Amino acid sequence: MVKTSIFCTLPDGRDVTAYKITNRWGESATILNYGAIIQSLKVFDRDGKPGDVVLGPDDGQDPTTARQSAAVMGRCGNRIAYGRFTIDGKDYQLTDLRGEHHLHGGKGNYSGQLFTGVPGENSVTLYHRDIGEDGWGTEVDVAITYRFGDDHALTIEYALTALGDTVLSPTNHAYFNLDYPNEILDTRLTLNTETYAPKSKLGMPDGRIQSVKGTPLDFSQGRTFGQGFESDTIGFFPEGRVGYDDFYVMPGEGFRQVAEAVAPGSGRRMRVFSDAEGLILFTPGSRGPQAGKYGATLDGYTSFCIEMQYVPNAVNCSEYRSPVFRKGETMTSRTIYAFDTVE
């Protein structure tokens, strides 16, 4: 069942619509047409109590103040070195840069767009025409479908059609906490890969693929975030910042399980399935007390992101799967966040 309501009014007077998808068990996912944001995702803990596991905007909060929180990044999530790339001998220079590099699609980032929503039986599809600001040079027709069903799983399906040659690599930037509002240090993460894409001095992949063995990035056998943070004996983390902002290369092709996270406090387990090659693991650093949803005060390591997309900067690195799509081609991708509980 999908219930539609006005979530808030933007400062420019436009209304933001909320689509609340409720399954037969009473769990729900609420999606906003602003930024294609997952505003809330309420699933059961081991005691059968529903709780929100996504740090989206609070009820009625102006979503422009939380643009990166559980929104879709596009047309290309993460970074492109210097905002430059070449397709079939034609050079492109993007004009909206974060520092020296392009990030998350620039001014046209989908996190700041008001989509047109069409609800279904247990879904909503959000439509947008990306006009190609900032030097992209071509438009893109965007359709993003969210489904939430009786199987306790949230599905995100992307269908982006290029109206000219371009780069397409959207992702959702959801911040998860399976035992909100407690820290994630005891959450156990397993990633189904033994390889990652190291950052160059530019802060993004440059074509290398290396083993995670012996680094804090090794979650191949499963361990808690706290154990991962404490495992750095090689100076892997930058000085003054202990936390992840790193890029994994997932083996195999097609739709498969890529990750699992379990919070012992709540008993919630989240399994992630995707057909994407790249997995971005991000943990916001400890920044001191801050206001959270539902009146909670958050402190320490509050959440983690598992973002599925092409490897960042892949358009400039032939070693990774190419995110280039030609005129008339449609980029499709699917990611599922499936929930259950463990003892």
C-alpha positions in Angstrom: 0.0 0.0 0.0 1.2 3.5 -0.9 0.0 6.6 0.9 0.8 10.0 -0.6 1.0 13.2 1.5 2.7 16.6 1.5 5.9 16.3 3.5 6.8 20.0 3.5 7.0 23.1 1.4 10.4 24.2 0.0 11.6 27.8 0.6 10.7 28.5 -3.1 7.0 27.5 -2.4 7.1 24.1 -4.1 5.6 21.2 -2.2 7.6 18.0 -1.4 5.5 14.8 -1.7 6.1 11.8 0.6 5.2 8.3 -0.6 4.8 5.9 2.3 5.0 2.3 1.3 3.7 -0.1 4.0 3.9 -3.8 3.8 1.4 -6.3 5.3 3.5 -6.5 8.5 3.4 -2.8 9.2 6.9 -2.0 8.2 7.3 1.0 5.9 9.6 2.9 3.6 8.9 6.6 3.0 10.3 8.1 -0.2 10.4 11.9 -1.0 10.2 13.2 -4.5 12.8 15.8 -3.5 16.2 14.2 -4.1 14.7 10.7 -4.4 15.4 10.6 -0.7 14.7 7.7 1.6 13.2 9.7 4.4 12.6 6.7 6.7 12.9 2.9 6.5 11.2 1.3 9.5 11.9 -2.5 9.9 11.5 -4.9 12.9 14.1 -5.6 15.5 14.4 -9.1 17.1 11.5 -8.2 19.5 9.2 -7.3 16.6 9.4 -3.6 17.2 9.7 -1.4 14.1 12.5 1.2 14.1 14.0 3.6 11.6 17.4 2.4 10.2 18.1 5.4 7.8 19.3 8.8 8.9 17.1 10.7 6.4 15.5 14.1 7.1 13.3 14.2 10.2 9.5 14.4 9.8 8.7 17.7 8.2 12.4 18.9 8.0 13.4 21.0 5.1 15.2 18.3 2.9 17.4 21.0 1.4 19.2 21.1 4.7 19.9 17.3 4.5 20.6 16.9 0.8 23.3 14.2 1.0 21.3 12.1 3.5 19.7 9.1 1.8 19.4 10.9 -1.5 20.4 9.8 -5.0 23.6 11.1 -6.3 23.8 11.5 -10.1 24.2 11.6 -12.9 27.6 10.4 -11.7 28.1 9.6 -8.0 31.4 10.4 -6.4 34.4 11.9 -8.1 35.8 12.5 -11.6 39.4 13.7 -11.6 39.6 17.4 -12.5 36.1 17.0 -14.1 37.7 15.8 -17.3 37.1 12.8 -19.5 37.1 11.7 -23.1 34.5 9.7 -25.1 35.4 8.6 -28.6 38.0 11.2 -29.0 35.8 14.1 -27.8 37.0 15.9 -24.6 34.6 17.0 -21.9 35.4 19.5 -19.2 32.8 19.8 -16.4 32.6 23.2 -14.9 31.2 22.6 -11.4 34.1 21.3 -9.3 34.4 20.6 -5.6 37.9 22.0 -5.2 39.8 20.6 -8.2 37.5 17.7 -9.0 33.9 17.0 -10.0 31.6 15.4 -7.3 28.2 13.8 -7.5 27.0 15.4 -10.7 27.6 19.0 -9.7 24.8 21.6 -9.8 22.5 19.1 -11.4 23.0 16.6 -8.6 19.8 14.6 -8.3 19.9 15.1 -4.5 18.7 18.7 -5.1 16.0 18.0 -7.8 12.2 17.8 -7.4 11.1 14.6 -9.3 7.7 13.7 -10.6 6.4 10.7 -8.7 4.0 7.9 -9.9 3.0 5.5 -7.2 2.3 1.8 -7.8 1.0 -1.0 -5.7 4.0 -1.3 -3.4 6.3 1.1 -5.2 6.9 4.6 -6.5 8.7 5.6 -9.6 10.4 9.1 -9.7 11.0 10.8 -13.1 13.4 13.6 -14.0 14.9 15.2 -17.1 18.6 15.9 -16.4 19.3 18.9 -18.7 23.1 18.4 -18.6 24.3 21.5 -16.7 28.0 22.2 -16.0 29.5 20.9 -19.3 27.9 17.4 -19.6 26.7 18.4 -23.1 23.6 16.1 -23.2 20.4 15.4 -21.5 19.4 12.2 -19.7 15.9 10.8 -18.9 15.9 9.5 -15.3 13.6 7.0 -13.8 14.2 5.7 -10.2 11.9 3.1 -8.8 11.7 2.2 -5.1 9.8 -1.0 -4.0 9.1 -2.2 -0.5 7.3 -5.4 0.0 6.2 -8.2 2.3 9.7 -9.7 2.0 11.1 -6.9 4.2 13.3 -5.7 1.4 13.8 -2.2 -0.2 14.7 -2.4 -3.9 16.1 0.5 -5.8 16.0 0.3 -9.6 17.7 2.8 -11.9 16.9 3.4 -15.6 18.8 6.3 -17.1 18.5 6.9 -20.8 21.3 8.9 -22.5 20.1 11.4 -25.1 23.8 11.7 -26.2 27.1 10.2 -25.2 27.7 10.6 -21.5 28.7 9.0 -18.1 26.0 7.4 -16.0 26.7 6.1 -12.5 24.0 7.0 -9.9 23.9 5.8 -6.4 22.0 6.2 -3.2 23.9 7.9 -0.3 21.8 6.3 2.5 23.3 6.5 6.0 22.3 3.3 7.8 22.2 2.6 11.6 20.6 -0.8 12.4 20.4 0.1 16.1 19.6 3.8 16.0 20.5 5.9 17.8 23.4 3.9 19.2 26.9 3.9 17.7 27.8 1.4 15.0 31.0 0.2 16.6 29.5 -3.2 17.5 27.8 -3.7 14.1 29.4 -6.6 12.2 30.1 -6.1 8.5 30.9 -8.7 5.9 31.9 -7.7 2.4 32.0 -10.3 -0.3 35.2 -9.2 -1.8 39.0 -9.3 -1.2 39.9 -6.4 -3.5 39.7 -2.7 -3.4 40.5 0.3 -5.6 43.2 2.3 -3.8 43.1 6.1 -3.8 45.7 8.1 -5.6 47.0 11.3 -4.2 44.0 12.9 -5.8 41.7 11.0 -3.4 40.1 8.7 -5.9 40.9 5.4 -7.7 43.4 5.6 -10.5 43.1 2.1 -12.1 44.8 -0.1 -9.5 43.1 -3.1 -7.9 44.8 -4.5 -4.7 44.1 -7.0 -2.0 42.5 -5.9 1.2 44.6 -8.4 3.2 46.6 -6.7 6.0 44.6 -3.5 5.8 41.7 -2.1 7.8 39.6 -2.6 4.7 39.4 -6.3 5.1 35.9 -7.3 6.0 36.0 -10.4 3.8 35.6 -12.7 6.9 33.4 -10.3 8.8 34.3 -8.1 11.8 32.8 -5.1 13.6 33.4 -1.5 12.6 35.2 -1.1 15.9 37.6 -3.9 15.1 38.2 -2.4 11.7 39.0 1.0 13.1 41.3 -0.5 15.7 43.1 -2.7 13.1 45.1 0.1 11.6 48.7 -0.8 12.4 50.1 0.6 9.1 48.9 4.2 9.2 46.2 3.5 6.6 43.8 6.1 7.9 44.7 9.8 7.3 46.1 11.5 10.4 43.3 12.9 12.4 40.5 10.8 10.8 39.7 7.3 11.6 36.9 6.1 9.4 36.1 4.7 6.0 35.7 6.5 2.6 36.9 3.7 0.4 36.1 1.9 -2.8 35.8 -1.9 -3.3 35.8 -3.9 -6.5 33.2 -6.6 -6.3 34.0 -9.9 -8.0 31.7 -11.6 -10.6 28.9 -10.1 -12.6 25.2 -10.1 -12.5 22.9 -9.8 -9.4 24.6 -11.3 -6.3 25.0 -10.7 -2.6 27.7 -8.1 -1.9 27.4 -7.3 1.8 25.9 -8.2 5.2 25.6 -6.1 8.3 24.4 -7.3 11.7 23.7 -5.1 14.8 23.8 -7.3 18.0 21.9 -4.7 20.0 18.7 -4.8 17.9 19.3 -8.1 16.2 18.7 -6.5 12.8 20.5 -7.9 9.8 20.8 -6.1 6.5 21.9 -8.0 3.4 22.8 -6.1 0.3 22.4 -7.5 -3.2 23.4 -5.6 -6.4 24.6 -6.0 -10.0 27.1 -3.1 -9.6 30.9 -3.5 -9.7 31.8 -0.8 -7.2 30.9 -0.6 -3.5 31.7 2.5 -1.6 32.0 2.2 2.2 31.7 5.4 4.1 31.5 6.1 7.8 31.1 9.7 9.0 33.7 10.5 11.5 33.1 11.2 15.2 32.1 14.8 15.4 30.7 15.3 18.9 27.1 15.5 19.9 24.6 16.4 17.2 20.8 16.4 16.7 19.3 13.3 15.2 15.9 12.2 14.2 13.0 11.9 16.6 14.7 14.1 19.2 17.7 11.8 19.7 21.2 13.1 20.3 23.9 11.4 18.2 27.5 11.1 19.1 30.5 9.2 17.9 30.3 6.9 14.8 26.6 7.3 14.0 26.1 5.4 10.7 27.6 3.7 7.6 26.9 3.9 3.9 27.1 1.1 1.4 26.8 2.8 -2.0 26.6 0.6 -5.1 27.7 2.2 -8.4 30.6 2.1 -10.9 34.0 2.6 -9.4 34.6 6.3 -8.9 36.6 7.9 -11.7 36.1 4.8 -13.8 35.6 6.9 -16.9 39.3 7.7 -16.7 40.5 4.2 -15.8 40.2 1.4 -18.3 40.9 -1.2 -15.6 37.3 -0.8 -14.3 34.0 -1.4 -15.9 33.1 1.6 -18.1 30.3 3.9 -17.1 30.1 5.4 -20.6 26.7 5.2 -22.4 26.1 6.2 -26.0 23.1 8.1 -27.3 19.9 6.0 -27.0 21.4 3.5 -24.5 19.8 3.0 -21.1 21.8 2.4 -18.0 20.0 0.0 -15.7 21.0 -1.2 -12.2 19.3 -2.8 -9.2 20.2 -2.8 -5.5 18.3 -4.5 -2.7 18.6 -3.9 1.0 17.0 -6.9 2.6 16.2 -7.1 6.3 15.6 -9.8 8.9 16.7 -10.5 12.4 19.2 -12.9 14.1 19.5 -14.0 17.8 
